[in-house]
C-alpha cells in the first residue's frame, strides 16, 4: 500500500479505516467542494472505454483494450509479481505512471485542484446491455495519496467543516442572534495545505511519496537481478554499490524536482516528529506507526544523498528530545537504547562492590558496542524482552520469562568466551573452565573471591536443590564483604545457567522475586568481567 503513490477512492477509504480514521465518499467530496482537501488525481474515461473494459471483464480479452486505448493504458503501471517483471523496469518507469502522465499531458488524467469543482454524481454514467445484463458504470475515478489520511484526520478535528455543516447552514440569522452563536471563520489555505505550527505538510508529503516510489522500485529492480541461493537473495558487494549509486541519483533527482536540500529534509524530520508527538499525546497509536514509516522514508532519502547513518542524522537535529524520539524510531537504534537502559538499571549494583578503579557509567554503552563488533549482537535482542508494558502480555508469561533467563545465562557464556579470546586465553570447554582461563590471564584483579566461589555447589538437578544452593551462596555475603558479594553473585549466575540449561520448572516462586534475583546476578557478572577486561587492557 505504501509503495502506491495514488490510491483509488475506495482503497483510500479502506486504508483510512485500517488506521481508525473513518470517512465516507460524501465527506471527501465535501472537502473538495469547499476547497479544503483535493484528490491528488482524477481519471475521466471516455464512455466507449468503459463499455470495452466491461466486455473485457467478461471475455478476459485485454488485447482489445490495449490496442484501441493505449493512452489510457499508459495511465497504469503493469502489475509486477515476478523478478522478470522488475528486471524490465526502465529508469522512466521508476516514476509512478500518473506522474509520467501528468508530465506528458494525458488528456484523461486531471488535477482536481486546478479545475472547477463538479459534484461527483454529476459525472455521466454509462448505461448499456451486455449478454442480457444491464450495466451502469461511472466514467470517473478519484485518487488520493496514502499520506492524506493525516490531512483528513486534521480536518476531522474541526467538526464545523463537515459534521456540523448541515446544522450550521440550517440556522437562520435570527436563531444565530438569539443564541449568540456564529460559525467560526476559517482560513481555507490552512486546511488545503495541511498547515500546522507554520508548516505546510502537503508539499512535504508530495515530495516524500514521490521519492519513496523511486526508492522502492529501484530496490525491487536491483534485487530482481541478484542471484538466488537457497531461496535467499543477497546483493554482492558490487551489486550493493550499484544500488547505492542508483539511489543517490534518484535522491538527487527528487531534490532537484521539488527544490529541497539535505537541510530541508532534516527540517521535515522535525516537522513529522512534532506531528508524531501530537498523535502520541492523543493516543493515536496506529497513526503514530504511519508517521514512523514516513520518518524512516525521510531517513532513506538522506541516506541515499549522503550515506549518513541513523545516528549521524540524529545529530543534525536541533533539539535533544527530537534526537531521542528519532533514534527510537529505527529498530536497531531503538533496540540499542532500550538495551542500554536495562543495563544501566543494574549498574548501580556494581558500584556497591567498591571495585578499584571505580567502574564508570559508560560500561553499559561499551558492552553493547563490544557485542555489536564481536558477533554478540544477539544480546541486544535478548535485553528488551526483560521489560514489558501492560499490552505486551506475552512477556509476562512464565514460559517467556524462563526463555529470557536461559538466553541471558547463555549469553554470559558467549561473553566470557569472547573476553577469553581478547585475553588470549583458551576459550574452549565448560563455562567454568573458560572463566578460570580468563582469570588466569589477569594480573591486576583481586581474585580472593574465588575461595568462596569454590565452596558452594553450582549445579541443581531440581528446584529444591536450586533453592538450597542459593541459600548457601547467600550465606557467604552475610559478612558484608566485597569478596563474598562477588562470590555469591558469580555462584548464582552459574546456578541460573546450569539449572535453566538442564531443567525446567513451573514453580510460581521461580518467576517472581527469584527470577529477579537470578537475572540481576547475571547482569552483575557481565559487568564484573567487563571491568576485569578493562583494567587488564584486553578491551
PyMOL commands that set and color helices and strands:
alter all, ss='L'
color gray80, all
select helices_A, chain A and resi 9-18+25-33+47-59+63-68+70-73+83-87+92-94+97-104+112-114+120-122+148-156+159-161+165-170+173-178+188-192+201-225+237-258+262-281+285-306+310-314+320-329+331-351+363-373+378-386+393-396+398-422+431-440+450-453+463-479+482-502+508-511+513-536
alter helices_A, ss='H'
color red, helices_A
select strands_A, chain A and resi 7-8+41-44+109-110+125-130+133-138+140-144+195-196+199-200+228-229+232-233
alter strands_A, ss='S'
color yellow, strands_A
deselect
rebuild
show_as cartoon
